[in-house]
Amino acid sequence: MSSRPLRELLGPPAGKKVASSRREEQGLGQDPIDAFILAKLEEKNLQPNPTPGNWTLLRRVTIDMTGLPPTQEEIQQFVSDKSPIAWEKVVDRLLASPAYGERWAAIGSM
């Protein structure tokens, strides 16, 4: 999956001082894996892909977790939710959905 980690969307934990660099000013490289990948991209003079929009993130996480695209109702609910924990609500809803269990049970039985 190519969506960004949740911690990048939410920002660094409160009270945690994050060193500044060109990558971090762009909102990238806030964990060791991201920093490693970004360093390799820079070595090859490549740029990371732009940050996907909320609709794209919703589509990716819903398909990854349930195997199904989000419904129109789920899209509208996510788009209209302006709370700072809107993303958490989506992930919690998907984890609690029967489709999540069905998807992973099917993968485990292969």
matplotlib code that plots the C-alpha trace (Angstrom):
import matplotlib.pyplot as plt

x = [0.0, 1.3, -0.7, 1.2, 1.5, -1.1, 1.6, 2.5, -1.2, -1.5, 1.9, 4.5, 3.4, 2.9, 6.1, 8.3, 10.9, 11.5, 14.7, 14.2, 15.5, 14.3, 12.5, 10.8, 9.8, 7.9, 6.2, 8.3, 10.7, 9.2, 10.3, 13.4, 11.9, 10.6, 14.0, 15.8, 13.5, 13.8, 17.6, 17.6, 15.3, 17.6, 20.6, 18.9, 17.6, 14.0, 11.1, 8.5, 4.9, 2.7, 0.5, -2.8, -6.1, -8.5, -10.8, -7.8, -6.7, -10.3, -10.5, -7.1, -7.7, -11.2, -10.1, -7.0, -8.9, -12.2, -11.5, -14.4, -14.5, -16.1, -19.9, -21.3, -22.5, -19.0, -17.5, -20.0, -19.6, -15.8, -15.8, -18.3, -16.5, -14.2, -13.1, -9.3, -10.0, -11.9, -9.2, -9.2, -13.0, -12.7, -10.0, -12.0, -15.1, -13.3, -11.6, -15.1, -16.8, -17.6, -16.0, -12.6, -12.9, -14.1, -11.3, -8.6, -10.2, -10.2, -6.5, -5.6, -7.3, -5.2]
y = [0.0, 3.4, 5.6, 7.6, 6.4, 7.7, 9.5, 11.6, 12.7, 13.5, 15.1, 14.3, 13.4, 16.3, 17.3, 15.5, 17.7, 16.8, 17.9, 20.2, 19.3, 19.9, 16.6, 17.2, 20.7, 19.0, 16.8, 13.7, 11.5, 11.5, 7.9, 5.9, 3.9, 7.1, 8.7, 5.7, 5.7, 9.4, 9.3, 6.7, 8.8, 11.9, 9.8, 9.1, 12.7, 11.4, 13.2, 11.4, 11.3, 14.1, 13.5, 11.9, 13.6, 12.5, 10.7, 8.7, 7.8, 6.7, 4.5, 2.9, 2.0, 0.7, -1.5, -2.7, -3.6, -4.9, -5.7, -3.4, 0.3, 2.8, 3.4, 6.8, 7.1, 6.3, 8.9, 11.6, 10.8, 11.1, 14.2, 15.9, 14.9, 17.9, 16.5, 16.0, 12.3, 11.7, 9.3, 7.4, 6.9, 5.5, 3.0, 2.0, 1.5, -0.6, -2.7, -3.4, -4.2, -7.8, -7.3, -6.8, -10.2, -11.8, -10.4, -11.6, -14.9, -15.5, -14.5, -16.8, -19.8, -19.7]
z = [0.0, -0.8, 1.5, 4.1, 7.6, 10.1, 12.1, 9.1, 8.7, 12.4, 13.0, 15.6, 19.2, 21.5, 23.3, 20.8, 19.2, 15.5, 13.8, 10.8, 7.3, 3.8, 3.8, 7.1, 6.0, 3.2, 5.9, 5.0, 6.8, 10.3, 11.1, 10.3, 7.4, 5.7, 6.2, 4.6, 1.6, 1.1, 1.4, -1.4, -3.5, -3.0, -4.0, -7.3, -7.7, -7.5, -5.8, -3.7, -5.0, -3.9, -0.8, -1.9, -1.1, 1.6, -0.9, -2.3, 1.3, 2.1, -1.0, -0.4, 3.3, 2.6, -0.3, 1.6, 4.8, 3.3, -0.3, -1.2, -2.3, 0.1, -0.4, -1.3, 2.3, 3.7, 1.4, 2.4, 6.1, 5.9, 3.8, 6.1, 9.3, 10.2, 13.5, 14.1, 14.6, 11.4, 10.1, 13.3, 13.1, 9.6, 10.6, 13.8, 11.7, 9.2, 11.9, 13.5, 10.2, 9.3, 5.8, 7.5, 9.2, 6.1, 4.0, 6.3, 7.0, 3.2, 2.9, 5.9, 4.4, 1.2]

ax = plt.figure().add_subplot(projection="3d")
ax.plot(x, y, z, "-o")
ax.set_aspect("equal")
plt.show()
